[in-house]
């Protein structure tokens, strides 16, 4: 599992080094418009590179819920 935090994201979603991981996680603050914009761009890049991307959001009760 590979984690990216604080705005970090892969430069090249097609890199072989990424495909060797079972999971790639991008953690970001959804209340920060800049972080949200960057996460959306990363999502599009990951999908375009053929990754099976999913989006999880923390609910008001603190549980994680799959959004897409």
C-alpha positions as CSV (number, residue, x, y, z in Angstrom):
1,X,0.0,0.0,0.0
2,X,1.3,3.4,-1.0
3,X,0.0,6.6,0.7
4,X,0.3,10.2,-0.6
5,X,-0.6,13.0,1.8
6,X,-0.5,16.8,2.1
7,X,-1.0,17.4,-1.6
8,X,1.4,14.8,-2.9
9,X,0.4,12.6,-5.9
10,X,2.2,10.5,-8.5
11,X,3.6,12.5,-11.4
12,X,3.1,9.6,-13.8
13,X,0.1,7.4,-13.1
14,X,1.3,5.0,-15.8
15,X,4.6,4.2,-14.0
16,X,5.3,0.5,-13.4
17,X,6.2,1.3,-9.8
18,X,2.6,2.2,-9.1
19,X,1.2,-0.9,-10.6
20,X,3.3,-3.0,-8.2
21,X,1.1,-1.8,-5.2
22,X,-2.2,-3.3,-4.3
23,X,-3.6,0.0,-3.1
24,X,-2.6,3.7,-3.7
25,X,-4.2,6.1,-1.3
26,X,-4.4,9.9,-1.6
27,X,-5.4,11.6,1.6
28,X,-6.6,15.2,1.3
29,X,-8.8,17.8,3.1
30,X,-12.1,17.9,1.2
31,X,-12.9,21.3,2.8
32,X,-9.8,22.9,1.1
33,X,-10.8,24.0,-2.4
34,X,-7.2,23.8,-3.7
35,X,-6.7,20.3,-2.2
36,X,-10.1,19.2,-3.7
37,X,-9.2,20.5,-7.1
38,X,-5.8,18.6,-7.0
39,X,-7.6,15.4,-5.9
40,X,-10.0,15.6,-8.7
41,X,-7.2,16.1,-11.2
42,X,-5.4,13.1,-9.7
43,X,-8.6,11.0,-10.0
44,X,-8.9,11.8,-13.7
45,X,-5.2,11.0,-14.3
46,X,-5.5,7.7,-12.4
47,X,-8.6,6.7,-14.3
48,X,-7.1,7.7,-17.6
49,X,-4.1,5.5,-16.8
50,X,-6.4,2.5,-16.3
51,X,-6.4,2.4,-12.5
52,X,-9.6,1.3,-10.7
53,X,-10.2,4.5,-8.7
54,X,-12.7,4.8,-5.8
55,X,-13.5,7.7,-3.6
56,X,-14.3,7.4,0.1
57,X,-15.7,10.2,2.2
58,X,-15.9,10.4,6.0
59,X,-19.5,10.7,7.2
60,X,-20.7,13.0,9.9
61,X,-20.7,10.0,12.2
62,X,-17.0,9.3,11.5
63,X,-17.5,6.3,9.2
64,X,-16.0,6.0,5.8
65,X,-18.5,5.7,2.9
66,X,-17.8,4.8,-0.7
67,X,-18.9,7.6,-3.0
68,X,-17.7,6.4,-6.4
